[in-house]
Each structure stands twice: as C-alpha cells, then as structure tokens.
Amino acid sequence: MSVERVGVFGGTFDPPHLGHLILAEEIRERFGLVEMYFMPCNQPPHKDSNNLTEAKHRFAMVVAATLHNPGFVVSSIEANRKGKSFSIDTVRQLQEHMGDEVQIVFVTGIDAFINIETWKDHREFLDLCHIVVVSRPGHGFEEVAKMPTWISDRVVDLREGDLLPQEQLEQCPDGEWHVFLSDAVHIDISSTEIRERVAARLSVRYKVPDEVDRYIRANGLYRSAGKPRETAS
C-alpha cells in the first residue's frame, strides 16, 4: 500500500514570520511530504496564554502568510479547540480524518522535545507519528543523549550517514516510529522581536510576509509590546 506523508507544524505564530515559512518548506522538501499542516493553537499547554493575541487574528495571519504556497495547509483544529491544545489530541484527530494510508510527521524544536515527558500521553504520542526535531537557539542536539533510553533509542541523527531525510523516512518499517534530528536551516527571526519592533514603530519588512505586515497594521496588533495584545470581545 502506497503511503503518503504530511507534516504538522504547530505553534502560537504570534505572529508568523519568514523563519517559520522557510523552515516548514525545507522540512517538507527534505522529507518528501505531500503537505505541511500549520496548526495555530488557541491555548498552548506550556506557555502563559494571557498575553497571546486572540486566536482568530493569529489564524488569519497564518492563512495570509501561507496563501501562495500550495504545499501549505492551515488547519483550524487547534484554533477552534476550547481549552489547552495538546499535540496528541491533534494527531489523533488528524489521523482519524486522513485514515491509515497517511503518515504524520510532527515538527518540533529541540527545546520542546527534551521535555516530551511532560507532554500529555507522551508514550502513546511517540507511537502515533514520526517526529522531526529541529535546532533552537540555546539548545543543542547533545541534550537528547541525556533522555531516557526508550526515547533516545528511537532517534535517527540525520547529520550522520549518507541517506537523505526522505530515504531514511521511507526505510522505516511499517509500525515503527522514529525521531529524526534535522539540521534544517534556522533563520534568526523571532516573533518576540517582531512584536517589539511593531510596538516601537519600526519596520518588519523582510521579516514577515507582506500580507502579514498589512494585517498587523490594519488590525492595530502589537502596538504595545509586553501587554495583552488583544482583548477578546
């Protein structure tokens, strides 16, 4: 049976920026993914959501940011979910919708992955999908070696060996799920920096897509960094 693979890229996207898009496209290409699903969340489980921009705005900005890439899909699964968004609930729901002929490749940062034992139903999560772990400032892949063996034994370091990421993925036997350490390009742009620049009346051109820049200005977002950025009506 032919298997298709789709990526899942979650986050607050407050706001989405070019670093998000470049990383998502590189992972999609490297791993031969049919589509990359962006999952803007409503309430993240491990972050303070009090200062988050309202979900409807973050969702709309991700839609605007991904509009011109047919390989990008924006899902409302997490944005519409009441309460906190847990990755396993998202993967379960997406898998149920897509069926067994589609495999999910979940993208996360090394800073989040090393804390996976704090995730909801983390053992089951590791048996539901492949995971691609990308680098993050201040965290190195060597931290994975300190994790429990039952986790580290699943790890495939893509910086080693001669196989391309897609070839490594295709060699995984059915029913086996792995964690891939990827040295995908990291663009030094952060959502925090963008919010601060907007609040300081500085340009964010070349940091966010033009469509996102226009949306931010049209809706008066991030005018005061460090305070609640939108009050739900």
SEZA-9647 format. One record per residue (C-alpha): residue number from 1; residue in three letters; x, y, z. Coordinates in steps of 0.2 Angstrom, whole numbers. Example, Ala and Ser with C-alpha at 12.3 -4.5 7.8 and 13.67 -1.06 7.14 Angstrom:
REM SEZA-9647
<node><resi>1</resi><resn>ALA</resn><px>62</px><py>-22</py><pz>39</pz></node>
<node><resi>2</resi><resn>SER</resn><px>68</px><py>-5</py><pz>36</pz></node>
END
This chain:
REM SEZA-9647
<node><resi>1</resi><resn>MET</resn><px>0</px><py>0</py><pz>0</pz></node>
<node><resi>2</resi><resn>SER</resn><px>7</px><py>17</py><pz>-5</pz></node>
<node><resi>3</resi><resn>VAL</resn><px>9</px><py>29</py><pz>10</pz></node>
<node><resi>4</resi><resn>GLU</resn><px>8</px><py>47</py><pz>9</pz></node>
<node><resi>5</resi><resn>ARG</resn><px>16</px><py>58</py><pz>22</pz></node>
<node><resi>6</resi><resn>VAL</resn><px>10</px><py>75</py><pz>29</pz></node>
<node><resi>7</resi><resn>GLY</resn><px>19</px><py>87</py><pz>41</pz></node>
<node><resi>8</resi><resn>VAL</resn><px>12</px><py>95</py><pz>56</pz></node>
<node><resi>9</resi><resn>PHE</resn><px>19</px><py>111</py><pz>62</pz></node>
<node><resi>10</resi><resn>GLY</resn><px>11</px><py>119</py><pz>77</pz></node>
<node><resi>11</resi><resn>GLY</resn><px>14</px><py>134</py><pz>87</pz></node>
<node><resi>12</resi><resn>THR</resn><px>7</px><py>151</py><pz>93</pz></node>
<node><resi>13</resi><resn>PHE</resn><px>13</px><py>160</py><pz>77</pz></node>
<node><resi>14</resi><resn>ASP</resn><px>11</px><py>177</py><pz>86</pz></node>
<node><resi>15</resi><resn>PRO</resn><px>15</px><py>182</py><pz>73</pz></node>
<node><resi>16</resi><resn>PRO</resn><px>20</px><py>170</py><pz>59</pz></node>
<node><resi>17</resi><resn>HIS</resn><px>36</px><py>176</py><pz>51</pz></node>
<node><resi>18</resi><resn>LEU</resn><px>48</px><py>171</py><pz>37</pz></node>
<node><resi>19</resi><resn>GLY</resn><px>58</px><py>159</py><pz>48</pz></node>
<node><resi>20</resi><resn>HIS</resn><px>43</px><py>149</py><pz>51</pz></node>
<node><resi>21</resi><resn>LEU</resn><px>39</px><py>148</py><pz>32</pz></node>
<node><resi>22</resi><resn>ILE</resn><px>57</px><py>144</py><pz>27</pz></node>
<node><resi>23</resi><resn>LEU</resn><px>59</px><py>130</py><pz>40</pz></node>
<node><resi>24</resi><resn>ALA</resn><px>42</px><py>122</py><pz>35</pz></node>
<node><resi>25</resi><resn>GLU</resn><px>46</px><py>122</py><pz>17</pz></node>
<node><resi>26</resi><resn>GLU</resn><px>63</px><py>115</py><pz>20</pz></node>
<node><resi>27</resi><resn>ILE</resn><px>56</px><py>101</py><pz>30</pz></node>
<node><resi>28</resi><resn>ARG</resn><px>43</px><py>97</py><pz>18</pz></node>
<node><resi>29</resi><resn>GLU</resn><px>55</px><py>96</py><pz>4</pz></node>
<node><resi>30</resi><resn>ARG</resn><px>68</px><py>86</py><pz>13</pz></node>
<node><resi>31</resi><resn>PHE</resn><px>56</px><py>73</py><pz>19</pz></node>
<node><resi>32</resi><resn>GLY</resn><px>46</px><py>72</py><pz>4</pz></node>
<node><resi>33</resi><resn>LEU</resn><px>30</px><py>77</py><pz>12</pz></node>
<node><resi>34</resi><resn>VAL</resn><px>14</px><py>80</py><pz>2</pz></node>
<node><resi>35</resi><resn>GLU</resn><px>8</px><py>94</py><pz>13</pz></node>
<node><resi>36</resi><resn>MET</resn><px>13</px><py>104</py><pz>28</pz></node>
<node><resi>37</resi><resn>TYR</resn><px>-1</px><py>107</py><pz>40</pz></node>
<node><resi>38</resi><resn>PHE</resn><px>1</px><py>123</py><pz>50</pz></node>
<node><resi>39</resi><resn>MET</resn><px>-8</px><py>122</py><pz>67</pz></node>
<node><resi>40</resi><resn>PRO</resn><px>-10</px><py>139</py><pz>76</pz></node>
<node><resi>41</resi><resn>CYS</resn><px>-16</px><py>134</py><pz>93</pz></node>
<node><resi>42</resi><resn>ASN</resn><px>-29</px><py>143</py><pz>104</pz></node>
<node><resi>43</resi><resn>GLN</resn><px>-21</px><py>140</py><pz>121</pz></node>
<node><resi>44</resi><resn>PRO</resn><px>-3</px><py>132</py><pz>122</pz></node>
<node><resi>45</resi><resn>PRO</resn><px>-1</px><py>119</py><pz>137</pz></node>
<node><resi>46</resi><resn>HIS</resn><px>16</px><py>125</py><pz>142</pz></node>
<node><resi>47</resi><resn>LYS</resn><px>15</px><py>144</py><pz>139</pz></node>
<node><resi>48</resi><resn>ASP</resn><px>6</px><py>158</py><pz>148</pz></node>
<node><resi>49</resi><resn>SER</resn><px>-8</px><py>162</py><pz>136</pz></node>
<node><resi>50</resi><resn>ASN</resn><px>-14</px><py>178</py><pz>145</pz></node>
<node><resi>51</resi><resn>ASN</resn><px>-3</px><py>189</py><pz>133</pz></node>
<node><resi>52</resi><resn>LEU</resn><px>-7</px><py>179</py><pz>117</pz></node>
<node><resi>53</resi><resn>THR</resn><px>-15</px><py>188</py><pz>103</pz></node>
<node><resi>54</resi><resn>GLU</resn><px>-33</px><py>182</py><pz>100</pz></node>
<node><resi>55</resi><resn>ALA</resn><px>-33</px><py>166</py><pz>91</pz></node>
<node><resi>56</resi><resn>LYS</resn><px>-44</px><py>172</py><pz>76</pz></node>
<node><resi>57</resi><resn>HIS</resn><px>-30</px><py>185</py><pz>72</pz></node>
<node><resi>58</resi><resn>ARG</resn><px>-16</px><py>173</py><pz>73</pz></node>
<node><resi>59</resi><resn>PHE</resn><px>-25</px><py>160</py><pz>62</pz></node>
<node><resi>60</resi><resn>ALA</resn><px>-29</px><py>174</py><pz>49</pz></node>
<node><resi>61</resi><resn>MET</resn><px>-11</px><py>179</py><pz>49</pz></node>
<node><resi>62</resi><resn>VAL</resn><px>-5</px><py>161</py><pz>46</pz></node>
<node><resi>63</resi><resn>VAL</resn><px>-18</px><py>160</py><pz>32</pz></node>
<node><resi>64</resi><resn>ALA</resn><px>-11</px><py>176</py><pz>24</pz></node>
<node><resi>65</resi><resn>ALA</resn><px>7</px><py>170</py><pz>26</pz></node>
<node><resi>66</resi><resn>THR</resn><px>4</px><py>153</py><pz>18</pz></node>
<node><resi>67</resi><resn>LEU</resn><px>-8</px><py>159</py><pz>4</pz></node>
<node><resi>68</resi><resn>HIS</resn><px>5</px><py>157</py><pz>-11</pz></node>
<node><resi>69</resi><resn>ASN</resn><px>12</px><py>140</py><pz>-7</pz></node>
<node><resi>70</resi><resn>PRO</resn><px>0</px><py>126</py><pz>-12</pz></node>
<node><resi>71</resi><resn>GLY</resn><px>11</px><py>114</py><pz>-1</pz></node>
<node><resi>72</resi><resn>PHE</resn><px>5</px><py>123</py><pz>14</pz></node>
<node><resi>73</resi><resn>VAL</resn><px>-12</px><py>120</py><pz>23</pz></node>
<node><resi>74</resi><resn>VAL</resn><px>-19</px><py>129</py><pz>38</pz></node>
<node><resi>75</resi><resn>SER</resn><px>-29</px><py>119</py><pz>50</pz></node>
<node><resi>76</resi><resn>SER</resn><px>-42</px><py>126</py><pz>62</pz></node>
<node><resi>77</resi><resn>ILE</resn><px>-41</px><py>110</py><pz>73</pz></node>
<node><resi>78</resi><resn>GLU</resn><px>-32</px><py>118</py><pz>87</pz></node>
<node><resi>79</resi><resn>ALA</resn><px>-38</px><py>136</py><pz>85</pz></node>
<node><resi>80</resi><resn>ASN</resn><px>-56</px><py>131</py><pz>87</pz></node>
<node><resi>81</resi><resn>ARG</resn><px>-52</px><py>119</py><pz>102</pz></node>
<node><resi>82</resi><resn>LYS</resn><px>-58</px><py>125</py><pz>119</pz></node>
<node><resi>83</resi><resn>GLY</resn><px>-45</px><py>125</py><pz>132</pz></node>
<node><resi>84</resi><resn>LYS</resn><px>-27</px><py>120</py><pz>130</pz></node>
<node><resi>85</resi><resn>SER</resn><px>-21</px><py>111</py><pz>114</pz></node>
<node><resi>86</resi><resn>PHE</resn><px>-12</px><py>95</py><pz>117</pz></node>
<node><resi>87</resi><resn>SER</resn><px>-2</px><py>88</py><pz>102</pz></node>
<node><resi>88</resi><resn>ILE</resn><px>-8</px><py>70</py><pz>105</pz></node>
<node><resi>89</resi><resn>ASP</resn><px>-26</px><py>76</py><pz>103</pz></node>
<node><resi>90</resi><resn>THR</resn><px>-22</px><py>85</py><pz>87</pz></node>
<node><resi>91</resi><resn>VAL</resn><px>-13</px><py>70</py><pz>79</pz></node>
<node><resi>92</resi><resn>ARG</resn><px>-27</px><py>58</py><pz>84</pz></node>
<node><resi>93</resi><resn>GLN</resn><px>-40</px><py>69</py><pz>76</pz></node>
<node><resi>94</resi><resn>LEU</resn><px>-30</px><py>72</py><pz>61</pz></node>
<node><resi>95</resi><resn>GLN</resn><px>-26</px><py>54</py><pz>59</pz></node>
<node><resi>96</resi><resn>GLU</resn><px>-44</px><py>49</py><pz>61</pz></node>
<node><resi>97</resi><resn>HIS</resn><px>-48</px><py>62</py><pz>47</pz></node>
<node><resi>98</resi><resn>MET</resn><px>-35</px><py>56</py><pz>35</pz></node>
<node><resi>99</resi><resn>GLY</resn><px>-35</px><py>37</py><pz>38</pz></node>
<node><resi>100</resi><resn>ASP</resn><px>-21</px><py>24</py><pz>39</pz></node>
<node><resi>101</resi><resn>GLU</resn><px>-14</px><py>27</py><pz>22</pz></node>
<node><resi>102</resi><resn>VAL</resn><px>-7</px><py>44</py><pz>28</pz></node>
<node><resi>103</resi><resn>GLN</resn><px>8</px><py>45</py><pz>40</pz></node>
<node><resi>104</resi><resn>ILE</resn><px>10</px><py>61</py><pz>51</pz></node>
<node><resi>105</resi><resn>VAL</resn><px>27</px><py>69</py><pz>53</pz></node>
<node><resi>106</resi><resn>PHE</resn><px>27</px><py>80</py><pz>68</pz></node>
<node><resi>107</resi><resn>VAL</resn><px>39</px><py>95</py><pz>68</pz></node>
<node><resi>108</resi><resn>THR</resn><px>45</px><py>102</py><pz>85</pz></node>
<node><resi>109</resi><resn>GLY</resn><px>60</px><py>111</py><pz>92</pz></node>
<node><resi>110</resi><resn>ILE</resn><px>74</px><py>103</py><pz>102</pz></node>
<node><resi>111</resi><resn>ASP</resn><px>69</px><py>114</py><pz>117</pz></node>
<node><resi>112</resi><resn>ALA</resn><px>51</px><py>107</py><pz>117</pz></node>
<node><resi>113</resi><resn>PHE</resn><px>57</px><py>89</py><pz>113</pz></node>
<node><resi>114</resi><resn>ILE</resn><px>69</px><py>87</py><pz>128</pz></node>
<node><resi>115</resi><resn>ASN</resn><px>53</px><py>90</py><pz>139</pz></node>
<node><resi>116</resi><resn>ILE</resn><px>42</px><py>77</py><pz>130</pz></node>
<node><resi>117</resi><resn>GLU</resn><px>40</px><py>68</py><pz>146</pz></node>
<node><resi>118</resi><resn>THR</resn><px>29</px><py>82</py><pz>152</pz></node>
<node><resi>119</resi><resn>TRP</resn><px>18</px><py>81</py><pz>137</pz></node>
<node><resi>120</resi><resn>LYS</resn><px>0</px><py>73</py><pz>138</pz></node>
<node><resi>121</resi><resn>ASP</resn><px>1</px><py>54</py><pz>135</pz></node>
<node><resi>122</resi><resn>HIS</resn><px>19</px><py>56</py><pz>128</pz></node>
<node><resi>123</resi><resn>ARG</resn><px>22</px><py>37</py><pz>127</pz></node>
<node><resi>124</resi><resn>GLU</resn><px>7</px><py>35</py><pz>116</pz></node>
<node><resi>125</resi><resn>PHE</resn><px>11</px><py>50</py><pz>106</pz></node>
<node><resi>126</resi><resn>LEU</resn><px>28</px><py>43</py><pz>101</pz></node>
<node><resi>127</resi><resn>ASP</resn><px>19</px><py>28</py><pz>94</pz></node>
<node><resi>128</resi><resn>LEU</resn><px>7</px><py>38</py><pz>83</pz></node>
<node><resi>129</resi><resn>CYS</resn><px>19</px><py>48</py><pz>72</pz></node>
<node><resi>130</resi><resn>HIS</resn><px>37</px><py>52</py><pz>66</pz></node>
<node><resi>131</resi><resn>ILE</resn><px>44</px><py>67</py><pz>74</pz></node>
<node><resi>132</resi><resn>VAL</resn><px>57</px><py>79</py><pz>66</pz></node>
<node><resi>133</resi><resn>VAL</resn><px>67</px><py>89</py><pz>79</pz></node>
<node><resi>134</resi><resn>VAL</resn><px>75</px><py>105</py><pz>73</pz></node>
<node><resi>135</resi><resn>SER</resn><px>88</px><py>116</py><pz>82</pz></node>
<node><resi>136</resi><resn>ARG</resn><px>83</px><py>130</py><pz>93</pz></node>
<node><resi>137</resi><resn>PRO</resn><px>94</px><py>145</py><pz>100</pz></node>
<node><resi>138</resi><resn>GLY</resn><px>102</px><py>139</py><pz>116</pz></node>
<node><resi>139</resi><resn>HIS</resn><px>99</px><py>121</py><pz>114</pz></node>
<node><resi>140</resi><resn>GLY</resn><px>110</px><py>108</py><pz>106</pz></node>
<node><resi>141</resi><resn>PHE</resn><px>106</px><py>90</py><pz>100</pz></node>
<node><resi>142</resi><resn>GLU</resn><px>118</px><py>83</py><pz>113</pz></node>
<node><resi>143</resi><resn>GLU</resn><px>104</px><py>85</py><pz>126</pz></node>
<node><resi>144</resi><resn>VAL</resn><px>95</px><py>71</py><pz>118</pz></node>
<node><resi>145</resi><resn>ALA</resn><px>108</px><py>59</py><pz>124</pz></node>
<node><resi>146</resi><resn>LYS</resn><px>103</px><py>63</py><pz>142</pz></node>
<node><resi>147</resi><resn>MET</resn><px>85</px><py>57</py><pz>139</pz></node>
<node><resi>148</resi><resn>PRO</resn><px>78</px><py>40</py><pz>144</pz></node>
<node><resi>149</resi><resn>THR</resn><px>84</px><py>26</py><pz>133</pz></node>
<node><resi>150</resi><resn>TRP</resn><px>67</px><py>21</py><pz>127</pz></node>
<node><resi>151</resi><resn>ILE</resn><px>66</px><py>38</py><pz>119</pz></node>
<node><resi>152</resi><resn>SER</resn><px>84</px><py>40</py><pz>113</pz></node>
<node><resi>153</resi><resn>ASP</resn><px>84</px><py>23</py><pz>105</pz></node>
<node><resi>154</resi><resn>ARG</resn><px>71</px><py>30</py><pz>93</pz></node>
<node><resi>155</resi><resn>VAL</resn><px>82</px><py>44</py><pz>87</pz></node>
<node><resi>156</resi><resn>VAL</resn><px>90</px><py>45</py><pz>70</pz></node>
<node><resi>157</resi><resn>ASP</resn><px>103</px><py>58</py><pz>68</pz></node>
<node><resi>158</resi><resn>LEU</resn><px>101</px><py>65</py><pz>50</pz></node>
<node><resi>159</resi><resn>ARG</resn><px>118</px><py>73</py><pz>52</pz></node>
<node><resi>160</resi><resn>GLU</resn><px>126</px><py>56</py><pz>51</pz></node>
<node><resi>161</resi><resn>GLY</resn><px>126</px><py>44</py><pz>37</pz></node>
<node><resi>162</resi><resn>ASP</resn><px>124</px><py>45</py><pz>18</pz></node>
<node><resi>163</resi><resn>LEU</resn><px>105</px><py>44</py><pz>16</pz></node>
<node><resi>164</resi><resn>LEU</resn><px>94</px><py>59</py><pz>13</pz></node>
<node><resi>165</resi><resn>PRO</resn><px>80</px><py>63</py><pz>25</pz></node>
<node><resi>166</resi><resn>GLN</resn><px>66</px><py>56</py><pz>13</pz></node>
<node><resi>167</resi><resn>GLU</resn><px>76</px><py>40</py><pz>11</pz></node>
<node><resi>168</resi><resn>GLN</resn><px>78</px><py>37</py><pz>29</pz></node>
<node><resi>169</resi><resn>LEU</resn><px>60</px><py>40</py><pz>32</pz></node>
<node><resi>170</resi><resn>GLU</resn><px>55</px><py>28</py><pz>18</pz></node>
<node><resi>171</resi><resn>GLN</resn><px>66</px><py>14</py><pz>26</pz></node>
<node><resi>172</resi><resn>CYS</resn><px>56</px><py>14</py><pz>42</pz></node>
<node><resi>173</resi><resn>PRO</resn><px>46</px><py>-2</py><pz>43</pz></node>
<node><resi>174</resi><resn>ASP</resn><px>28</px><py>-1</py><pz>45</pz></node>
<node><resi>175</resi><resn>GLY</resn><px>23</px><py>2</py><pz>63</pz></node>
<node><resi>176</resi><resn>GLU</resn><px>39</px><py>9</py><pz>68</pz></node>
<node><resi>177</resi><resn>TRP</resn><px>40</px><py>27</py><pz>73</pz></node>
<node><resi>178</resi><resn>HIS</resn><px>56</px><py>37</py><pz>74</pz></node>
<node><resi>179</resi><resn>VAL</resn><px>63</px><py>54</py><pz>80</pz></node>
<node><resi>180</resi><resn>PHE</resn><px>74</px><py>62</py><pz>67</pz></node>
<node><resi>181</resi><resn>LEU</resn><px>86</px><py>76</py><pz>72</pz></node>
<node><resi>182</resi><resn>SER</resn><px>87</px><py>88</py><pz>57</pz></node>
<node><resi>183</resi><resn>ASP</resn><px>99</px><py>102</py><pz>54</pz></node>
<node><resi>184</resi><resn>ALA</resn><px>87</px><py>111</py><pz>44</pz></node>
<node><resi>185</resi><resn>VAL</resn><px>91</px><py>130</py><pz>42</pz></node>
<node><resi>186</resi><resn>HIS</resn><px>87</px><py>141</py><pz>56</pz></node>
<node><resi>187</resi><resn>ILE</resn><px>83</px><py>159</py><pz>52</pz></node>
<node><resi>188</resi><resn>ASP</resn><px>87</px><py>172</py><pz>66</pz></node>
<node><resi>189</resi><resn>ILE</resn><px>70</px><py>179</py><pz>67</pz></node>
<node><resi>190</resi><resn>SER</resn><px>58</px><py>178</py><pz>82</pz></node>
<node><resi>191</resi><resn>SER</resn><px>40</px><py>183</py><pz>85</pz></node>
<node><resi>192</resi><resn>THR</resn><px>45</px><py>192</py><pz>100</pz></node>
<node><resi>193</resi><resn>GLU</resn><px>57</px><py>203</py><pz>90</pz></node>
<node><resi>194</resi><resn>ILE</resn><px>43</px><py>207</py><pz>78</pz></node>
<node><resi>195</resi><resn>ARG</resn><px>31</px><py>212</py><pz>91</pz></node>
<node><resi>196</resi><resn>GLU</resn><px>44</px><py>223</py><pz>99</pz></node>
<node><resi>197</resi><resn>ARG</resn><px>48</px><py>232</py><pz>83</pz></node>
<node><resi>198</resi><resn>VAL</resn><px>30</px><py>235</py><pz>79</pz></node>
<node><resi>199</resi><resn>ALA</resn><px>27</px><py>242</py><pz>96</pz></node>
<node><resi>200</resi><resn>ALA</resn><px>42</px><py>253</py><pz>93</pz></node>
<node><resi>201</resi><resn>ARG</resn><px>35</px><py>259</py><pz>76</pz></node>
<node><resi>202</resi><resn>LEU</resn><px>50</px><py>250</py><pz>67</pz></node>
<node><resi>203</resi><resn>SER</resn><px>48</px><py>241</py><pz>50</pz></node>
<node><resi>204</resi><resn>VAL</resn><px>46</px><py>222</py><pz>50</pz></node>
<node><resi>205</resi><resn>ARG</resn><px>48</px><py>221</py><pz>31</pz></node>
<node><resi>206</resi><resn>TYR</resn><px>59</px><py>206</py><pz>26</pz></node>
<node><resi>207</resi><resn>LYS</resn><px>54</px><py>198</py><pz>42</pz></node>
<node><resi>208</resi><resn>VAL</resn><px>36</px><py>194</py><pz>39</pz></node>
<node><resi>209</resi><resn>PRO</resn><px>27</px><py>191</py><pz>23</pz></node>
<node><resi>210</resi><resn>ASP</resn><px>19</px><py>207</py><pz>16</pz></node>
<node><resi>211</resi><resn>GLU</resn><px>2</px><py>200</py><pz>19</pz></node>
<node><resi>212</resi><resn>VAL</resn><px>6</px><py>198</py><pz>37</pz></node>
<node><resi>213</resi><resn>ASP</resn><px>13</px><py>216</py><pz>39</pz></node>
<node><resi>214</resi><resn>ARG</resn><px>-3</px><py>223</py><pz>31</pz></node>
<node><resi>215</resi><resn>TYR</resn><px>-14</px><py>213</py><pz>43</pz></node>
<node><resi>216</resi><resn>ILE</resn><px>-4</px><py>218</py><pz>58</pz></node>
<node><resi>217</resi><resn>ARG</resn><px>-6</px><py>237</py><pz>53</pz></node>
<node><resi>218</resi><resn>ALA</resn><px>-24</px><py>235</py><pz>48</pz></node>
<node><resi>219</resi><resn>ASN</resn><px>-29</px><py>227</py><pz>64</pz></node>
<node><resi>220</resi><resn>GLY</resn><px>-18</px><py>238</py><pz>76</pz></node>
<node><resi>221</resi><resn>LEU</resn><px>-9</px><py>222</py><pz>83</pz></node>
<node><resi>222</resi><resn>TYR</resn><px>6</px><py>223</py><pz>94</pz></node>
<node><resi>223</resi><resn>ARG</resn><px>6</px><py>242</py><pz>97</pz></node>
<node><resi>224</resi><resn>SER</resn><px>11</px><py>239</py><pz>115</pz></node>
<node><resi>225</resi><resn>ALA</resn><px>23</px><py>225</py><pz>117</pz></node>
<node><resi>226</resi><resn>GLY</resn><px>23</px><py>217</py><pz>134</pz></node>
<node><resi>227</resi><resn>LYS</resn><px>4</px><py>220</py><pz>137</pz></node>
<node><resi>228</resi><resn>PRO</resn><px>-11</px><py>209</py><pz>132</pz></node>
<node><resi>229</resi><resn>ARG</resn><px>-10</px><py>211</py><pz>113</pz></node>
<node><resi>230</resi><resn>GLU</resn><px>-29</px><py>209</py><pz>110</pz></node>
<node><resi>231</resi><resn>THR</resn><px>-44</px><py>208</py><pz>121</pz></node>
<node><resi>232</resi><resn>ALA</resn><px>-57</px><py>195</py><pz>116</pz></node>
<node><resi>233</resi><resn>SER</resn><px>-74</px><py>203</py><pz>113</pz></node>
END
